[in-house]
Amino acid sequence: MSAERSVLQKRLDRATAHLETPLAVVDLAAFDANAAALTARAAGKPIRVASKSVRVRALLDRVLGRPGWAGVMAYTLPEAIWLVRSGTCDDVLVAYPTVDRSAIAELTADPRLAAAVTLMVDSASHLDLVDAVTPPGRRPEVRICLELDAAWRPAGTLHVGVRRSPVHSAAQAGALARRLVARPGFRLVAMMAYEAHVAGLGDAPPGQALRGRAIRAMQRRSLQELGRRRAAAVAAIREHAELEFVNGGGTGSLAATAADPAVTEVTAGSGLYGPALFDAYRSWRPTPAAFFAVPVVRRPAPRIATVLGGGWIASGPPDRTRQPVPWMPAGLRLRPDEGAGEVQTPLLGAAADELRPGDRVWFRHAKAGELCEHVNEVHLVDGDTATPAPTYRGEGYAFLG
């Protein structure tokens, strides 16, 4: 492993030698290999790319040009509108309900946008907000997707998974579908159920064998329950509307979700970059493709090298799994009492003795697209060459601030 990292490090160093740090790169060979592996895991079902995990239009275009990939899952309505207007995609599902009145006004003023974008809803109140912006008689039909909560509730009030939609049972889904189709100016076209407690929770946490077994047992039972409930919900909704697609899954659950007969398409994004959190998965570990480099600026003591910045922390519970991982050269680790800092990050290990001011250390981010909120461009590395591509931030967009 360390030999492979050394080869990769030398190639990335050569490709970016003319660039100043900090910088971010995506290795296109690894990106393409991950895209192909995800397609194989989807077993013939189309994959909708999760833009939140990519945040570089050139890379969205690249993966959408591959067989097996179709459509985008955006995370805000303004982003969805931008992706349609920029020509990236004409089939965009917004993964979360929107309350952005300006974006709703823009959507409902343009028949082309309204035909390309599908809004997520889990309550009739989401429709009320759209109607308040533009009444039904003064707009094109708005496409909507009903979100079914995928969390597992094995007994009583026990809730395993994230808290998303209030719609959990098939009966609730059918009742809401009946209300939605009765509303003029809307068309119910899809259902989504995202099993975050499977797709986003590693089943092999390092050094925690017992916890790993418990997670795997939970995920098996949860997926069995969700398969029955999802099929029943789809049947209940189809009593009121013709569904164009049923979406589910994420990188961590892609194969299992694709095997569900009720699901017509799956979603993936993080697996293209292979962030550090996916090192805790047994079923499939993507090849690391996205990295950032920061320079060594001081050597305060033997076996300690301090780099500039590095504190590119991921969202989620504030623990060590959300910190970036020093990856190249191999043999570096964070100081437990300091971690990754905003201005400086001390690194420990025998490899630190080989580093001098001006040398580079390459990190992997814990998550995928959040890396792109720290840079205006990523450099797409193909062999020994690097080509800059703007991130969302570099194009002037920060959709979640």
Disulfide bonds with the S-S distance in Angstrom:
none
